[in-house]
Amino acid sequence: MNLLALSISHNSAPVELREALFLQKEEIDEFINKAKGNLLTEGLVISTCNRTEIYGFPAGNEIGFEHVLKFLLSRKPVPQIKNEHFKNYFSKDAVNHLFRVITGIDSMLIGDNQIYHQVKDSFLISERNKFSGFLMKRLFDAAIKTGKRAISETEISEGAVTVSYAAVQLVEKIFSSLNKKAALVIGAGETGEIAAKHLKEKGIGKLYITNRTLEKAEKVAGNLNAKIIPFGNFKEFLNEYDIVISATRSEGFILSKDDIRLMMKKRNYSPTVLMDIAVPRDIDPSVKEIDYVFYNDIDSLNIIVEQNLAKRKDEIPKVEKIVEEEAAAFFNWYKSLEIAPTIKNLRDIFENIRLEEINKNKNRFNPEDQEKLEIITKRIINKILHQPTVELKKLNETGNNSDEASMKISIIRDLFGIGKNSVAPNEKEDNI
Amino acid sequence: MNSFIDLLNILLPFLYALTFTIYSYNFMKGDKILINSKRLFLFITLLLHSIYLILRVIAFDHPPITNVFEIFTVLAFSVCFAYFILELHTDIRGTGPFIIIISLIFQIISSLFIEDLVEVKEVLRSNLLGLHVFSALIGYAGITMSAIYGLLYLILYKEIKLNKFGLIFNRLPNLEILERLSFYSAIIGFVLLSIAILIGIIWLPTAFPNFSYIDPKLIGTFLVWILYGIGILSKVFGKWQGKRVVVFSIVGFVIAILSTTLSNFLAQSFHSFY
């Protein structure tokens, strides 16, 4: 299989280069439309903040990695970029790499299942641009199956691996359903926004945002359909919140032990979660001494993150096994595409030789014997080809080692000159 | 039939031990395959246990409540059955080992010492007595489960407060659910104890000539009943919640066990048959 993959990711290049090469959806569309037919017959372009990868079948024998790279850089010039910032994969390695990417084991954040959706979206872009042919569609199905198996059969994507998500995971260990709970996020910076977003995704009943700069709070609140509380008097309503997440850049504590004690009294000691994900901290850590107050700061949340990351790392061998199985299944299928045409071509060659010799010599036989000659020569050809045909079919039915199968097919094709004067089966398939 | 009963009597502790091991293994490892199949083991154990109890009723012509070891096997069944229903209803599967171990202990004691009595006091053959004892036992199973869930609540509460994110944190359901499970179990226990007390008050004076309202078991059960009544009402009216409710449930359970043990083994009254 002449599938090639060109990849720039966190494994090979620094963030500034990855960012510079990031392709927006419109840029991917444009790339595909220019590359289609000229560079690649069919393919796939994945571009996220951590990786840009191009998979495809070359449009001609002369096209290699350097052509794809040159084409990419001509569309998205990045002066500092060098060849060593890219990794190249070919054939089985390219399939394996794609499967590793979709399962999240090649991600910076191991098991990040966002990549699964991003690869899926990339396939849809290829399909929409008619850049996805027979082989690519099959590769898409196999990749999706691999990604789904990794999610359902292993724990590669389980547990929070970011501090803001760990905060939400901890909240879920205290409250059974968040839809009847109210949460306040103090600080509308990036961390606060992510935490608010996670709460919204988990179906929080009421979400409030407060921030020193009102405009910033308005922007975040608008995106998440949350209410704004003026920063000046947010403490007055503290008792109304079951969850308080604080992520400001304040130098000192903005919530003291007395504030929380008063809050708990007003709440009749109903359980309250305080998540301090600010550095330096926003909430006096001694509040954890108050009954029914569940206080966590960034250090304690990091314990959860590290535990979950360690668990995910332990799952990698299981995922690698799935990748291996699915790649083998994909290549077995691909191999079956080659076997049937090889048998047919082999038989055609022998039949042509037989017909040629009969036509040359049939006048030497009388009409009754010509019929017998036809039968006998056909029988000879069948007997000669019986064993190779059985062996080839066996490769298709039982062969798990696709390399061995490919080698045998390749030897037969070389020995008998199959495909040299005609279109190779995989080239035929490429055009389906 | 008797030999089959004997066989089940030997088999049941092993079945409970196997179910307990599977639930515990799943709790420790979090294996995805066992998460569904472990319920099947519990179901088979309960099915064979119910067959065992029915066969005892048929073979010995009285409900299995005539001695403490018969009561232990009924208790083992009640606790696990109540848990099974709760697991099916709530789909919370992480608390099994903590409940099943109670049944395992009861069943081991029962299987070791149970006797096949055919001759029992006539009063012990009464259906009303059967109903009275069964409702009391299921009531006690309810408050046992309430106490276990309460204990799990306290452990998890402590772990979260101390930022310990180990096995307990990862496997147990959240605090609100544990509190709810403890509360619902207490309600079931309270309702069934109420039924047992009601039947007792109506039927006991007519069945026993030496009936007395100052019987220690009666007073003990009534005290436990009042204690749970106060706890449940306080929770319903929003006065108590969280830790206070579960501590109350644990204290109630300890008092219930103490009062039953003391009244059964120390005091001699019409209420003691063995």
Interface residues (C-beta under 8 A of the other chain):
Chain A: E153 E155 L170 E172 K173 I174 F175 S176 N268 Y269 S270 P271 K288 D291 Y292 F294 N296 S300 I303 I304 Q307
Chain B: G30 K32 L156 I160 K161 N163 F165 F169 P173 N174 L175 E176 I177 R180 G238 Q241 G242 K243
